[in-house]
């Protein structure tokens, strides 16, 4: 196989196609395996990306495995790494055991874990902080080059059935470092990342990572035993590496040889995920490890176990080094406990060796690693807070002195507490990417999250796009640019790019950068010639030469541009004014269909109807909406919305209020199936919120629903008007205004006019404005543009939230509200049990048609209950307009006994 590492721009289509194909195959397999997932299940972005590598690897290890077997092993291993879908993992592991594939699962897990370590370092090298393989594969532009690299290594035999992870572990340290030749560093450079130069610090780095690979190898062997012994009921002792490979009886580590004596068992009564102890037996070159695991917490505990094993094994290797170097005391006081034990010089030395290797593996800071270790020690061995702080200071001092503050993980460029990656920094501006979308709200001197859309994306955790900040140094203004492209940092020409000023107001990215050619190139912005006119951008001489001979009008105008002071050139141009007269001086002398040329500036005057009908070409149907654009409405933004919108009200609340609402409904209806798995608002059935409150609190809901509809109508109306204004503003690229109510002026440069005249088949300048040419809003349906917006600003969001919060507080303020709910449940059960059916989807009314003993019939319409009037049932008889209120018992008698009596 030839490795393909083409620029990601050309791989996008292939990437998306491969994702969809992998997802589809895995989904079908899991459905075929007996209902592991349902048809609506979706995988996280890119989670199936590494499937081809696992297929190719496992085909070489065990040719008898079917495609279904490999997919079963792959998705189980990935979900174990994700730490989610525990219910599905249990079903999958049961199938794996039935198929006798447990050892194959361990192989796949080990392989993917090694890939994860490589992938995280690649991510760091190009500026992406990730904690797991799942984080990396979500960036498909990273996942597929890595996959290509793995497939290349498998085909070259470097990743082979005899040692699936050996090569990956051996090169792990060199990934991201200059001077280390491996395929993954080639990938880093192709993706625009930078390799780190060890330079003078190489000795320090070697010291930091001493015994790293050997320790990881031992840890991996222990984890293989952990995986393979998952069904063992008894505690067993293993001797490694011999019990895994009979041809190897020791681990050869530089001047040392080691064996691991591992005693492992399971105990459901453990309070923690696991208990682990490790000892180095002086003079015997043996590291003893005791590991007791709580099986109820597997496999979630595996990552934690692996981290502790890394620390503890390196700790014990350090004791072996001390023995060789003569730095370990000959007479050790074995009775010491607590702080006295941990602060012995040889223990401090061993602890920091183990902690440093754990730090490197977890890609964390010295401070975080030592702090977490201290908290664990306090918990397990009873150190006081004061003792813990003393030990923390001792360990931190020692680890910094031994290994220095040079950290292998990505240097975090921070300002004001935000994490960022600087891409461009010059005298005029700085461009950086915000590495965590949550930091968008914390950029110094900005209020980006005052924008409703940005705040909603940040709060929901569903931020889409790559956030860039352009900081203009001289003006001290920052602009946020969100590039919606699917591949981060690619900045494709066709991707949508939204710009926001420092206050969070939406701006035109083309307008902001219209005078900055370098920024246009950086963001790959293309300007139409209309936009060049709109933003008064310069036309190149080449363009002017290309268009000057388009027609007789452009020839005359071009000659005038070359020499504006020539009377001959002006008189020649004047022949092509057409229906336009030369404009007279003076405000009150301006008339429609006149034109003024002053140097390189041109002003055209039209009456308002000509402007609307012939320049904009607004249809009769859209003139109402154009009038809204120009004049607004008498009552700002109000929009009459149908009460059917209450069927979708769940998605109009903020996250906080929505969660409060769901908790309240779940309290009243704990067995409501629609509330399983904490559903997002758009997954609730249509009308779910409205039906709930009409069922239990109809009177209170009536008032609240009116408040919500009022705020929603005003908010949506305001948003629609703003959207209409933005839409029209974006399309009217001419600089225009009103001289008076009925006279419109249009300002152009002579070069702008030259371009426009070159685009149309015109014989005079006035032809350009006669309705057959420009038509800036022609073929646009302003009604559709106006109606498609359903957003609203923070002000209206707060009003909608307050209405719902007030309703919940009002309900809970009654000491009898829980009893009231039980009463409503009783009434509703009676209604449904006795054949009442809902009148229609949008109405809360339930109806029952009855035959009476005398042969006549009647209709009972149930409207709900009145909790404020002694818990009465509200109903109507025979479509009369009068609503009746009965006690529940009387209503039951009416429905079930069908008494013949007059109802007042």
C-alpha angles and dihedrals in degrees: 000000000000112000112242115206101159119161109285091239090072093042098057096095092045091047094054092044092052092048093052092046094049092045091050094049094047093045093052091047093052091047090050091050092069116285100313087146135010127235094265095057116121128194124228115264111289096351091135093048096106095049095102092056092050090047092053094044096048093045087063095044097047116008090187092069114108123221088252090054092051093047089049091052093044100051092043091053093046093050090049088054090046092050092220139105092045091168091055093044090057091053092047094048089051089055091047091053091048089052091046091238100130094114090049089053089055090052093051092046092051092047094049091046090055090047088051092056091050094044094051091054091048089051091051092051092059096040105267119125111210134169101197146015088260090062090051098047089052084070097066092186086066099037099060100048087050089050090050089052093051092049089050092052092048091051091047090053094241090116102045140165092256093058112012094176104024097095094044091052092047094056098037095100092051096053107112096013128112113242095033110108113208137128093253094060087053088055091050092054092046090054092052097257127139127238115224119245110226090195113150092354094064092102090052092047092050089051091049093052099037110142090005097129093040092050092048089051091054092045091051091052091051090049090052088058090047090055097042095046096052092114097043112115097191130067110253138186122224130191112215140244090004096062089056097039119018091200093062120061101166142030108242109213114174104285093355138077121199141184124198119222104198122189111188134177144149129244123177091197095067113120091211132050089259146337119230133183129175133191136179112220106220113237094003100082088226129132112202118206125188113194124178115180131196101230091203089068098048133147093012089067096057097090091050091048091051092051093051092046089054091053097042098045092048088047091057093044086057090056088055089052090050089052091052094044094045094238095118113093115251092218113043120185102235092187095069117112139174120007093351090060097045095048096057107122095239091049093049088052093049094043094054091046089055094042092050093054090047088050091054093047094049093039093231136139125267090246096051093046095050093042093053091048091052092051090052092048091051090051098046102035104030103246114167121238090256092050090047092053091049092051091046092056092047094048095044092050091050096046092049093048092049101042105017128220093285101118125196093214122088115291106241113226102211136180123174090354096303124124114229144162115223112220102172130018121173139140093279105042148348124226120199138165119233104231096202118043090213089067091065088087091053103052105131118254093010139101100199093145092059082082108093096218094050093045091049092051092048094046094046093050089231100112113164124201138017116295115219125181120206110199113195102207100200097047093035090225125140125202124195114216117191111197109202095200117133093232113063118235093007096105097197121201093241099046119110113251120193119195127204128187123226091276093053096255115148112248137179110265089205091055095047093053098034091112097040112078093178091056090047088056093045094053092036093236119176119200123209115220088249088058090049088057093045094052094036093240122173120265115222121240089240092059092048090051091049094054104032094093097045092114141336092277094055092048091055093045093047091053089050090051090054092054115015093174095059112109089198091057091048093049090050091051092047089065087069098051088102112185091357122101125204109271117245123231120256133060095257093045095064113114136178119270095029131120136203123201116192114171107301093344123095127189122190121194122207134165115253095254092054090049093051098038104034107025100033096024094211111183121233090250091055099044091092090058093045088053088052088052093053101036108018118213133297092247105041113255099334112158124185105232125186116248087238084084087078086075087072099036094118091079094051095071127086118254092257096051092041090055091048089050094050091048089052093050091045090053091056097037105028093167097050104134093205090069097057117125094014096279124220114242095257091056094060116100116264110275093012097137095039093049092048095055094040087055098049108019108019098156095048091042092055091062094041094047089054090053092048093048091049093052091042092050093049094043096047091044091053091047092048092051091049091049091049090050092050092047094051094041090054091054101042098077095168120098103239142155144160122276086188133339094290105027120081123194125202119201119207139160117236089247091052089051091047091056093047093049090051092058098060138052097249133150097194139024092248089057088069090066100040099100099260098084126029102034094163093186098027118136089015120127104213092185091062092046090050096047101047096074120094099165127114136188130257091264093062092038089058092050092051091047092048092052091055094041090051090051093052092046091047091052093047093046090073113088090214099048095111090051089048090055091052089051091053091049090053093050093046092050090053091049093052095041092054100053103264112154130197113264093221140329097270099042127078091212121116119198136200125191113205135189111222126215092254090059097256124115137224139191124225116197115197114207103175137263134303107223091179094061104054096291099294128178112237118213146142131226124219097346093297114157093233116095115214130210121209135172109255094251092052090048090051090052091049093053100039104033097036094212117196107235139127117261115213 
